[in-house]
Amino acid sequence: YSEYSGYGFGLKYKGNKFENLEFDDDFNCYKRSVCCIDAGEFMGYSSKKQLSEFLLLRELTKAFSGFKSDTEEEIGCNSQKYSALATGNWGCGVFGGKLPIKFILQWLAASQADRTDLHYYPYDQYIPFGQQLLEFT
């Protein structure tokens, strides 16, 4: 992990971040997995265009591929299957993704990947997300 400042194009690395993580002596690694998924560039796209079948399937497949892991080799450390997943407003800042669309795509991908313990962290979203999701549906 790393310390940082800023957001989007103003993001700056500020050094390593260390946490008290559980160590697995049998596999000589920490019991934690980090997955980074690049976000599609949607700046200037309308919600309707972001709902095109092609773009929805593209983003859904990326999220599923990142969230899914079953084997020791995929996890890279131990044979435990992870069920917890922490995520947030993936691609909704400077990339222009629509929050309700991206949330639902991540929810669907997590469900299909058997990630049954989804934790959603909306960063500093100032618009009440619950209201946005209600309007979207």
Disulfide bonds with the S-S distance in Angstrom:
Cys29-Cys77 1.46
